[in-house]
């Protein structure tokens, strides 16, 4: 296939994908609403879980890194940790629900036509609601520690957009991979735990040297987490390297979505 033909086909795919998402926007809304209701059905705390888990983890790691193995920080450690855990939990929760989103809805995948991207997109949107709820506690902690936002907070939508693009691209890849290879969901939890500790969730990347530090710096989640801390807690805009992360996230989403779209005609055969 020539380069011109490849570009033409890609443009056609993008136009079709955009058109389908617009046509089925009401279905996306209903599925997201359904998943939200199912997630918290018959739970006592409801949306409180979105706040409780990051708080518990923050308390545990605050004891470790302020009492047992103290870290020298330029900000209060609980604020540093909660900001990282809140952002990390958005990605982790999205991927946990996305990885089985196709196999758990096999009857819809095999019997009804609609863009299958709706399943991982819905998983991300549901977790985004949790992320918004948990942000209330982050605001409260900023008030408690007297951290006043600066004009840099105007870059927050940019950081959030990059975070969502990266998470959605991973959600599509995992959902598709688990459909074709069912052991993906078993490996996923192990890799997710390793991934968390290889990101700047609980400690600054500049405190880690050697090969581990280099891997952490190359991990796309590290600049995303640090960008949140920059615009919210340090009062500065993300550095120039975040532009690279933006490009990587956008490219990953484009590639993942196109591959997902082209493969969805084989999904029914593999459910």
Secondary structure, 3 states (H helix, E strand, C coil): CCHHHHHHHHHHHHHHHHHHHHHCHHHHHHHHHHHHHHHHCCCCCHHHHHHHHHHHHHHHHHHHHHHHCCCCCCCCHHHHHHHHHHHHHHHHHHHHHHCCCCHHHHHHHHHCCCCCHHHHHHHHHHHHHHHHHHHHHHHHHHHHCCCCCCHHHHHHHHHHHHHHHHHHHHHHHHHHHHHHCCCHHHHHHHHHHHHHHCCCCCCCHHHCCHHHHHHHHHCHHHHHHHHHHHHHHHCCCCCCHHHHHHHHHHHHHHHHHHHHHHHHHHHHHHC
